[in-house]
Amino acid sequence: MSRAQKFVNIATFDHERKMLEGKQLILATKPFAKDRTLESWWYIISTAVLLMLTITGTLWNFHWAGKVVCSILGGLLMVRFFVIYHDHQHHAILARSRLADVLMHVFGVYALTPSSIWTSSHNYHHAHNSQLRSAHIGSFPIMTKERYLQVTRGERMGYLFMRHPLTIFFGYFFIFIFGMCIQPFLNNPRRHFDSLLALLLHLVIGSALVVFVGWPALFLTLVIPHFIGSGMGSYLFYAQHNFPIVTLKDKSGWTYEGAALESSSFMKMSPVMHWFTGNIGYHHIHHLNARIPFYRLPEVMRKMTEVQNPKTTSLNPVEVWKCLRLKVWDVESQRMVGFSRI
């Protein structure tokens, strides 16, 4: 073996020896889990202003094409503001600001994701991400192939409905209006009163738009932005934990950091889409430490070797189809499979 080869082998060994694992890896992310107050407020205020401008643009008296563009941009900005809201609910940004609490609670109601149901279900998701035997609260259900073949036809239909592409595409109705508002309130009216408030506010805004502006305003100002934001949010959440090379575990073999790196993807996007989605594509890092502000996730990716080789997805239509066709977890092959393998 040449001297150069020995040097390469030693350097490689030294690099691998220093790779952090387990609790040490999570602890290494703590320096990044620090909110920069002025920067957080800048992102909240700038995104809120842009969102209000686009919503106003859907009502302004100019060419209909401009209104449609404003409506679509409003939907994309709803995604960005939702990620900011999501970070605040994780206490990643402005955790001690009462003003931020008020603003985020108002947005949660407006976005049909009131904090009472969102926080409880999403925290459960983080604590049980990719566990096969968990209740799948706050996430899309996953059955093993064996379990799927054993359940009743009605249970299969319910399971497939929750994972159906149209359910995700129409997330505005199925996941947000029903799943985040109607169902939680019916299950526990006292605890989830804000779910009813969100639904009523949505109906009041919609009715006011029809009465004072007209039917086109209902769709351009309210329905389309929520439809785009909800649909994109539903798919992003689905695909970041339901992709062809995802790893799922029983409780006995499950670890928090393993679920973050093996069961949560990095979604490749253009810089523009990373901006509109608030860096939620860096999902493996977010699951490693949910207290890291969204604007610091790329920094972690650059500086920590351990997170630089993630499992990936993208918004490429081919990859979107590959994710959407997955139905059950095949224990034998240790992978998610579609109908052809059931």
C-alpha positions as CSV (number, residue, x, y, z in Angstrom):
1,M,0.0,0.0,0.0
2,S,1.4,3.4,-1.0
3,R,2.0,6.2,1.5
4,A,-0.8,8.3,-0.2
5,Q,-3.3,5.4,0.2
6,K,-2.4,5.0,3.9
7,F,-2.9,8.7,4.4
8,V,-6.4,8.6,2.8
9,N,-7.4,5.5,4.9
10,I,-6.2,7.2,8.1
11,A,-8.0,10.4,7.2
12,T,-11.2,8.5,6.4
13,F,-11.0,6.5,9.6
14,D,-10.4,9.7,11.6
15,H,-13.4,11.4,9.9
16,E,-15.7,8.4,10.6
17,R,-14.5,8.2,14.2
18,K,-15.6,11.7,14.9
19,M,-19.1,11.2,13.4
20,L,-21.7,11.8,16.2
21,E,-24.5,9.4,16.9
22,G,-27.4,9.1,19.3
23,K,-27.8,11.6,22.1
24,Q,-24.5,13.2,21.2
25,L,-25.8,14.0,17.7
26,I,-28.9,15.7,19.1
27,L,-26.8,17.6,21.7
28,A,-24.6,18.9,18.9
29,T,-27.6,20.6,17.3
30,K,-28.3,22.7,20.4
31,P,-26.1,25.7,19.4
32,F,-28.3,26.1,16.4
33,A,-31.6,26.0,18.4
34,K,-31.4,29.6,19.3
35,D,-33.9,32.2,18.1
36,R,-32.6,35.5,16.7
37,T,-35.4,37.8,17.8
38,L,-35.1,40.6,15.3
39,E,-34.6,38.1,12.4
40,S,-37.7,36.2,13.5
41,W,-39.8,39.3,13.7
42,W,-38.5,40.4,10.3
43,Y,-39.7,37.1,8.7
44,I,-43.1,37.3,10.4
45,I,-43.8,40.9,9.5
46,S,-42.4,40.7,5.9
47,T,-44.4,37.5,5.2
48,A,-47.6,38.9,6.8
49,V,-47.3,42.1,4.7
50,L,-46.7,40.2,1.5
51,L,-49.7,37.9,2.3
52,M,-52.0,40.9,3.0
53,L,-50.9,42.6,-0.2
54,T,-51.6,39.5,-2.4
55,I,-55.0,39.1,-0.7
56,T,-55.8,42.8,-1.3
57,G,-54.7,42.3,-4.9
58,T,-57.4,39.7,-5.4
59,L,-60.0,42.4,-4.5
60,W,-58.4,45.3,-6.4
61,N,-60.2,46.6,-9.4
62,F,-57.7,45.6,-12.2
63,H,-57.4,42.9,-14.8
64,W,-58.6,39.4,-13.8
65,A,-55.3,37.8,-14.7
66,G,-53.6,40.0,-12.0
67,K,-56.1,38.8,-9.5
68,V,-55.5,35.2,-10.3
69,V,-51.7,35.7,-9.9
70,C,-52.3,37.4,-6.6
71,S,-54.5,34.5,-5.5
72,I,-51.9,31.9,-6.4
73,L,-49.1,33.9,-4.7
74,G,-51.4,34.2,-1.7
75,G,-51.6,30.4,-1.5
76,L,-47.8,30.0,-1.6
77,L,-47.4,32.7,1.1
78,M,-49.9,30.8,3.2
79,V,-47.5,27.9,3.1
80,R,-44.6,30.1,4.2
81,F,-46.6,31.7,7.0
82,F,-47.8,28.3,8.1
83,V,-44.2,27.1,8.5
84,I,-43.5,30.2,10.6
85,Y,-46.6,29.4,12.7
86,H,-45.4,25.8,13.0
87,D,-42.0,26.9,14.3
88,H,-43.6,29.1,16.9
89,Q,-45.8,26.2,18.1
90,H,-42.5,24.3,18.5
91,H,-41.2,27.2,20.6
92,A,-38.4,27.5,18.0
93,I,-39.0,31.3,17.6
94,L,-40.3,34.0,19.9
95,A,-41.3,31.6,22.6
96,R,-41.5,34.3,25.2
97,S,-43.3,36.9,23.2
98,R,-47.0,37.5,24.1
99,L,-47.5,39.5,21.0
100,A,-46.2,36.7,18.9
101,D,-48.5,34.3,20.8
102,V,-51.5,36.4,19.9
103,L,-50.5,36.8,16.2
104,M,-49.8,33.1,15.8
105,H,-53.0,32.0,17.4
106,V,-55.0,34.4,15.1
107,F,-53.2,33.0,12.1
108,G,-53.8,29.4,13.3
109,V,-57.5,30.1,13.4
110,Y,-57.5,31.9,10.0
111,A,-55.5,29.0,8.4
112,L,-57.9,26.4,9.8
113,T,-55.1,24.9,12.0
114,P,-56.1,26.1,15.5
115,S,-53.3,25.7,18.0
116,S,-55.2,23.3,20.4
117,I,-55.4,20.5,17.8
118,W,-52.3,21.3,15.8
119,T,-49.9,21.4,18.8
120,S,-51.1,18.2,20.5
121,S,-51.3,16.2,17.3
122,H,-48.0,17.5,15.9
123,N,-46.1,16.9,19.1
124,Y,-47.3,13.3,19.1
125,H,-46.1,13.0,15.5
126,H,-42.6,14.1,16.5
127,A,-42.5,11.8,19.5
128,H,-43.6,8.8,17.5
129,N,-42.4,9.5,13.9
130,S,-42.2,6.3,11.8
131,Q,-43.3,3.9,14.6
132,L,-45.3,1.1,13.0
133,R,-47.4,0.3,16.0
134,S,-48.2,3.9,17.1
135,A,-51.6,5.5,16.8
136,H,-50.4,7.7,13.9
137,I,-51.9,10.8,15.5
138,G,-50.9,13.8,13.5
139,S,-49.6,11.9,10.6
140,F,-50.8,9.7,7.7
141,P,-51.6,6.2,8.8
142,I,-49.3,3.3,7.8
143,M,-50.3,-0.3,7.9
144,T,-48.0,-3.3,7.4
145,K,-48.9,-5.5,4.4
146,E,-49.9,-8.3,6.8
147,R,-52.1,-6.0,8.8
148,Y,-53.8,-4.7,5.7
149,L,-54.7,-8.2,4.5
150,Q,-56.2,-9.0,7.9
151,V,-58.5,-6.0,8.5
152,T,-62.1,-5.7,7.3
153,R,-63.0,-4.2,4.0
154,G,-64.4,-1.1,5.7
155,E,-61.1,-0.5,7.5
156,R,-59.2,-0.9,4.3
157,M,-61.3,1.6,2.6
158,G,-60.9,4.1,5.4
159,Y,-57.1,3.6,5.4
160,L,-56.8,4.0,1.6
161,F,-59.0,7.0,1.7
162,M,-56.7,8.8,4.1
163,R,-53.7,8.0,1.9
164,H,-55.4,8.7,-1.5
165,P,-53.9,11.3,-3.7
166,L,-57.2,13.1,-4.0
167,T,-57.5,13.3,-0.2
168,I,-54.1,15.0,-0.1
169,F,-54.9,17.2,-3.1
170,F,-58.2,18.3,-1.5
171,G,-56.5,18.7,1.9
172,Y,-58.4,22.0,2.2
173,F,-61.6,20.1,2.8
174,F,-60.6,16.7,4.2
175,I,-57.6,17.5,6.3
176,F,-58.1,21.1,7.4
177,I,-61.8,21.8,7.4
178,F,-62.8,18.3,8.6
179,G,-59.7,17.0,10.2
180,M,-58.5,20.1,12.0
181,C,-61.9,21.8,12.7
182,I,-65.0,19.7,12.6
183,Q,-63.7,16.4,13.9
184,P,-61.7,17.8,16.9
185,F,-64.6,20.0,18.0
186,L,-67.1,17.1,17.9
187,N,-64.7,14.8,19.8
188,N,-63.9,17.4,22.5
189,P,-65.9,20.7,22.3
190,R,-64.4,22.2,25.4
191,R,-60.8,21.5,24.6
192,H,-61.1,22.4,20.9
193,F,-63.4,25.3,21.0
194,D,-60.9,27.2,18.7
195,S,-61.6,24.6,16.0
196,L,-65.2,25.8,15.9
197,L,-64.0,29.4,16.0
198,A,-61.8,28.7,13.0
199,L,-64.7,27.2,11.0
200,L,-67.1,30.0,11.9
201,L,-64.6,32.7,11.0
202,H,-64.0,31.0,7.7
203,L,-67.8,30.9,7.0
204,V,-68.2,34.6,8.0
205,I,-65.3,35.7,5.8
206,G,-66.7,33.7,2.9
207,S,-70.2,35.0,3.4
208,A,-69.0,38.6,3.6
209,L,-67.0,38.3,0.4
210,V,-70.1,37.0,-1.4
211,V,-72.4,39.7,-0.1
212,F,-70.2,42.7,-0.4
213,V,-67.9,41.8,-3.3
214,G,-69.3,38.8,-5.2
215,W,-68.8,35.2,-5.9
216,P,-65.5,35.6,-7.8
217,A,-64.0,37.2,-4.6
218,L,-65.0,34.1,-2.6
219,F,-62.8,31.9,-4.8
220,L,-59.9,34.3,-5.5
221,T,-59.6,35.8,-2.0
222,L,-60.4,32.8,0.2
223,V,-60.9,29.5,-1.5
224,I,-57.9,29.4,-3.9
225,P,-55.2,30.6,-1.4
226,H,-56.5,28.1,1.2
227,F,-56.8,25.4,-1.4
228,I,-53.2,25.9,-2.6
229,G,-51.8,26.3,0.9
230,S,-53.6,23.3,2.3
231,G,-52.9,21.0,-0.7
232,M,-49.2,21.9,-0.7
233,G,-48.9,21.6,3.1
234,S,-50.7,18.2,3.0
235,Y,-48.4,16.8,0.3
236,L,-45.2,18.1,1.8
237,F,-46.1,16.5,5.1
238,Y,-47.0,13.3,3.4
239,A,-44.0,13.0,1.1
240,Q,-41.5,13.8,3.9
241,H,-42.4,10.6,5.7
242,N,-43.8,8.5,2.8
243,F,-41.2,8.0,0.2
244,P,-39.7,4.9,-1.5
245,I,-36.6,4.5,0.7
246,V,-38.2,5.5,4.0
247,T,-37.3,3.3,7.0
248,L,-40.0,2.3,9.6
249,K,-39.4,0.6,12.9
250,D,-41.3,-1.2,15.6
251,K,-41.1,0.5,19.0
252,S,-38.3,-1.9,20.1
253,G,-35.9,-0.8,17.4
254,W,-37.0,2.9,17.2
255,T,-34.8,5.8,18.2
256,Y,-35.5,9.5,18.0
257,E,-32.4,10.4,16.0
258,G,-32.8,7.3,13.8
259,A,-36.4,8.3,12.9
260,A,-35.1,11.8,12.0
261,L,-32.3,10.7,9.7
262,E,-33.8,7.5,8.2
263,S,-37.6,8.2,8.2
264,S,-37.6,11.9,7.3
265,S,-36.5,13.2,4.0
266,F,-34.7,16.2,2.6
267,M,-36.8,17.6,-0.2
268,K,-34.8,19.0,-3.0
269,M,-36.3,22.3,-4.3
270,S,-35.2,25.5,-6.0
271,P,-34.2,28.4,-3.8
272,V,-37.5,30.1,-4.6
273,M,-39.5,27.1,-3.4
274,H,-37.4,26.7,-0.3
275,W,-38.3,30.3,0.5
276,F,-42.0,29.8,-0.1
277,T,-42.0,26.6,2.0
278,G,-39.9,28.1,4.8
279,N,-37.1,25.5,4.5
280,I,-39.5,22.7,5.6
281,G,-37.7,20.6,3.0
282,Y,-34.8,20.3,5.5
283,H,-37.2,17.9,7.3
284,H,-34.6,15.5,8.6
285,I,-32.9,18.3,10.5
286,H,-36.2,19.6,11.8
287,H,-37.0,16.2,13.2
288,L,-33.6,15.9,14.8
289,N,-34.2,19.1,16.7
290,A,-37.6,20.9,16.3
291,R,-36.3,23.9,18.3
292,I,-34.0,25.0,15.4
293,P,-35.6,28.0,13.7
294,F,-36.6,27.4,10.1
295,Y,-34.1,30.1,8.8
296,R,-31.2,28.2,10.5
297,L,-31.8,24.8,9.0
298,P,-29.6,25.4,5.9
299,E,-26.8,26.5,8.2
300,V,-27.0,23.2,10.1
301,M,-26.9,21.3,6.7
302,R,-23.7,23.2,5.8
303,K,-21.9,22.8,9.2
304,M,-22.9,19.3,10.4
305,T,-21.4,16.4,8.4
306,E,-23.9,13.9,10.0
307,V,-26.9,15.5,8.2
308,Q,-25.3,16.1,4.8
309,N,-26.2,12.7,3.2
310,P,-30.0,12.5,3.8
311,K,-32.6,10.4,2.1
312,T,-34.1,12.7,-0.5
313,T,-37.4,13.5,-2.3
314,S,-38.3,16.3,-4.7
315,L,-41.3,18.0,-6.4
316,N,-40.4,16.3,-9.7
317,P,-43.7,14.8,-11.0
318,V,-42.1,11.4,-11.4
319,E,-41.0,11.4,-7.8
320,V,-44.3,12.8,-6.6
321,W,-46.1,9.8,-8.3
322,K,-43.6,7.4,-6.7
323,C,-44.5,8.7,-3.3
324,L,-48.3,8.8,-3.9
325,R,-48.4,5.2,-5.1
326,L,-47.0,3.8,-1.8
327,K,-49.7,2.1,0.3
328,V,-48.3,-0.3,3.0
329,W,-45.1,-1.3,4.7
330,D,-43.7,-4.7,3.5
331,V,-41.9,-6.2,6.5
332,E,-40.1,-8.8,4.3
333,S,-38.6,-6.3,1.9
334,Q,-38.4,-3.5,4.6
335,R,-39.9,-0.9,2.3
336,M,-43.1,0.8,1.4
337,V,-44.9,-0.8,-1.5
338,G,-47.8,-0.2,-3.8
339,F,-50.8,-2.3,-4.8
340,S,-48.7,-4.5,-7.1
341,R,-46.8,-5.9,-4.1
342,I,-49.9,-6.5,-1.9
